[in-house]
């Protein structure tokens, strides 16, 4: 079941930020400092995905290969 949560952009120093409610982060089983990927799909749909340690290692390997 999907839960609709409304939020808005807020200023964070010289950037803009989106506040993600704690309830959503709890459901995702993530903590402060965890890494995420953001994907923008058609019609402005944003997919937020928590990255596992294996995901992060794979991404770092790819970055090293392209440097």
C-alpha positions in Angstrom: 0.0 0.0 0.0 1.3 3.4 -0.9 1.2 6.3 1.6 0.9 9.9 0.3 3.0 12.3 2.2 3.2 16.0 1.4 6.4 18.0 1.8 8.0 21.0 0.3 11.4 22.5 -0.6 13.1 24.4 2.1 16.3 26.5 2.2 19.4 24.9 3.5 22.2 27.4 3.6 22.7 28.2 -0.1 20.9 25.1 -1.4 17.3 23.7 -1.4 16.4 20.5 0.5 13.4 18.2 0.7 12.5 17.0 4.2 11.7 13.3 4.3 9.4 12.5 7.3 10.9 10.2 9.9 8.0 7.8 9.4 9.1 7.2 5.8 12.7 6.7 6.8 11.7 4.3 9.5 9.7 2.2 7.0 12.8 2.2 4.7 15.0 1.1 7.7 17.6 3.8 7.1 19.6 6.0 9.4 21.3 9.4 9.3 24.4 9.1 7.1 23.1 6.3 4.9 23.5 6.7 1.1 20.7 6.9 -1.4 20.2 7.1 -5.1 17.7 9.4 -6.7 16.2 8.7 -10.1 14.0 11.1 -12.0 11.5 9.2 -14.2 8.9 10.4 -16.6 6.5 13.2 -15.5 8.8 14.2 -12.6 8.4 11.0 -10.6 11.4 10.7 -8.2 12.5 7.3 -6.9 14.5 7.3 -3.7 16.4 4.1 -3.0 18.6 3.3 0.0 21.9 1.8 -1.1 23.3 -1.3 0.4 27.0 -1.7 1.2 27.3 -3.9 -1.9 25.7 -1.1 -4.0 28.1 1.5 -2.7 31.2 -0.8 -3.4 30.0 -1.4 -6.9 29.5 2.4 -7.5 32.9 3.2 -6.1 34.5 0.6 -8.4 32.8 2.1 -11.4 33.9 5.6 -10.4 37.6 4.4 -10.1 37.4 2.8 -13.5 36.2 6.0 -15.2 38.8 8.4 -13.5 
